[in-house]
């Protein structure tokens, strides 16, 4: 047609959005149902017999010239034919044509998910002439309200903040083509993720702190609570992390990782407390083993001293001839010998070690005091954790929400 008229055809476009939804992060696209309208002037179709606009049958579209407009970021599209082809063609007396068609489009929408689920996305609808350059067709947006939304349009996870339109020229090897772009600024609604992710994981972290108030001796209860919270957080992270698979870290990934770190740290804290509280038992066991060794060594020394004395008496010829003794006489001699050894030990001078301990004034504290010290250290760690864990989680929340809701 441009070859006939000698000038490019000006085609004015506008869109009425009937429905919009299914914005998918996994495939990075969205579905939109629109009425796509084009207006241009063809003097060959003008008439003067009457001054009325003619509405023609959709079958006439194939018999006249129409712009070859296509959607650049389209991944799939279909026309609607129920109950008849959803197309409209009107011609006014001056030859101005209005061509409207109903389309359902699946359009690509590259997304930046670093702030997911507190992200904003910009999804576009791009149109160009497929075979006609600027010398043949020039596309323009309608001067007023180029993109309209039906009042009932509501997206499940997003709401439309703004709609922007612009017109650019694209350079290809085959020439320059006019491109019309409508950009939808979408803000994600966090209600679903607050209910399903953030609040449950926050409660799980707080639940893990209950172990700090459970008695240290109740090891089964604290271990069961710690393992349960860790496994629950792991399951929650796996369920949410599998929905959106990207190669970089999202905001929700940071939240889940830190929550898992807190519940795991609570479990490790109990392991440290349990180890500290059992130190006194280990010390008692080692002390008992040492005392038993000392007693055994004293018995061996007494036996060797007795054998040595009996050997010396035998060499001096003071030993009486051996005779058969009854059981009573043998018990009496054994008891007298034991009393003699006890008296010798009592009269023995104090050893150097005992003197050094008395001189230095450093005596070993009783086992009960050491046991109390170990238990006190373990209880102090529990008391410290009761304050440090909530404080650390509060500071993390402060930085997290300020960063993703206010700063970015």
Residue pairs with C-beta under 8 A, 6 or more apart in sequence:
1 9
1 42
1 65
2 8
2 9
2 132
2 135
2 136
2 137
5 43
8 134
8 135
8 136
8 137
8 138
9 40
9 41
9 67
9 136
9 137
9 138
10 40
10 41
10 138
10 140
11 38
11 39
11 40
11 67
11 69
11 137
11 138
11 139
11 140
12 38
12 39
12 40
12 140
12 141
12 142
12 143
13 36
13 37
13 38
13 39
13 69
13 127
13 139
13 140
13 141
13 142
13 146
13 180
14 37
14 141
14 142
14 145
14 146
14 147
14 148
15 34
15 35
15 36
15 37
15 125
15 146
15 147
15 148
15 182
16 34
16 35
16 37
16 148
16 149
16 150
17 32
17 33
17 34
17 147
17 148
17 149
17 150
17 153
18 33
18 34
18 35
18 102
18 150
18 153
19 32
19 33
19 150
19 153
20 30
20 31
20 32
20 33
20 149
20 153
20 155
20 160
20 184
21 30
21 31
21 155
21 156
22 30
22 31
23 29
23 30
23 109
23 121
23 123
23 155
23 157
23 158
23 186
24 30
25 111
25 113
25 116
25 243
25 244
26 243
26 244
26 245
28 108
28 109
28 110
28 111
29 75
29 106
29 107
29 108
29 109
30 106
30 107
30 109
30 123
31 104
31 105
31 106
31 107
32 104
32 105
32 107
32 125
33 102
33 103
33 104
33 105
34 102
34 103
34 105
34 125
35 100
35 101
35 102
36 100
36 101
36 102
36 103
37 98
37 99
37 100
38 66
38 67
38 69
38 98
38 99
38 100
39 96
39 97
39 98
39 99
39 142
40 67
40 96
40 97
41 94
41 95
41 96
41 97
42 64
42 65
42 95
42 97
43 95
44 95
45 64
45 91
45 95
45 97
46 93
46 94
46 95
47 91
47 93
48 93
50 93
51 93
52 93
53 90
53 91
53 92
53 93
54 90
54 91
54 92
55 88
55 89
55 90
56 89
56 90
56 91
57 89
58 84
58 85
58 87
58 88
58 89
60 89
61 87
61 89
61 99
64 89
64 97
66 99
67 129
67 132
67 137
67 139
68 129
68 130
68 131
68 132
68 137
69 127
69 128
69 129
69 130
69 139
70 127
70 128
70 129
70 130
71 77
71 105
71 107
71 125
71 126
71 127
72 126
72 127
72 128
72 179
73 107
73 108
73 109
73 124
73 125
73 126
74 105
74 106
74 107
74 108
75 106
75 107
75 108
76 105
76 106
77 103
77 104
77 105
77 106
78 103
78 104
79 85
79 86
79 87
79 101
79 102
79 103
80 86
80 102
80 103
80 104
86 101
86 102
87 99
87 100
87 101
87 102
88 98
88 99
88 100
88 101
89 97
89 98
89 99
89 100
90 97
90 98
91 97
91 98
105 125
107 123
107 124
107 125
109 121
109 123
109 124
111 119
111 121
112 119
112 121
113 119
113 244
113 246
113 248
113 250
114 248
114 249
114 250
114 251
115 250
115 251
115 404
115 408
116 188
116 244
116 250
116 251
116 252
117 188
117 190
117 192
117 193
117 197
117 251
117 252
118 188
118 190
118 251
118 404
118 405
119 188
119 251
120 161
120 185
120 186
120 187
120 188
121 158
121 185
121 186
121 188
122 183
122 184
122 185
122 186
123 183
123 184
123 186
124 181
124 182
124 183
124 184
125 181
125 182
125 183
125 184
126 179
126 180
126 181
127 139
127 179
127 180
127 181
128 139
128 170
128 177
128 178
128 179
128 180
129 136
129 137
129 139
129 177
129 178
132 177
133 174
133 175
133 176
133 177
134 169
134 175
134 176
134 177
134 178
135 175
137 178
138 178
139 167
139 178
139 179
139 180
140 167
140 180
141 165
141 167
141 180
146 165
146 182
147 163
147 165
147 182
149 160
149 163
153 160
155 186
157 188
157 189
157 192
158 186
158 187
158 188
158 189
159 186
159 187
159 189
160 184
160 185
160 186
161 185
161 186
161 187
162 185
163 182
163 183
163 184
163 185
164 182
164 183
164 185
165 180
165 181
165 182
165 183
166 180
166 181
166 183
167 178
167 179
167 180
167 181
168 178
168 179
168 181
169 176
169 177
169 178
169 179
170 176
170 177
170 178
170 179
193 252
196 240
197 236
197 240
197 252
197 255
197 256
198 255
200 236
201 233
201 236
201 255
201 256
201 259
202 259
204 229
204 232
204 233
204 236
204 259
204 263
205 229
205 233
205 259
205 262
205 263
205 393
207 225
207 229
208 225
208 226
208 229
208 262
208 263
208 266
208 267
209 266
209 385
209 386
209 389
209 390
210 225
211 221
211 222
211 225
211 226
211 266
211 269
211 270
212 266
212 269
212 382
212 385
212 386
212 389
213 382
213 386
214 221
214 222
214 225
216 273
216 274
216 277
216 375
216 378
216 379
216 382
217 277
219 274
222 270
223 267
223 270
226 263
226 266
226 267
226 270
227 267
229 263
229 266
229 267
230 260
230 263
230 264
230 267
233 256
233 259
233 260
233 263
234 260
236 256
237 256
237 257
237 260
240 252
240 256
241 253
241 256
244 250
251 400
251 404
254 400
255 400
258 396
258 400
262 389
262 392
262 393
265 389
266 385
266 389
269 381
269 382
269 385
272 381
273 378
273 381
273 382
274 378
276 374
276 377
276 378
276 381
277 374
277 375
277 378
278 374
279 374
280 367
280 370
280 371
280 373
280 374
280 375
283 367
283 370
283 374
284 367
284 371
287 367
302 341
305 341
306 337
306 341
313 319
350 358
357 363
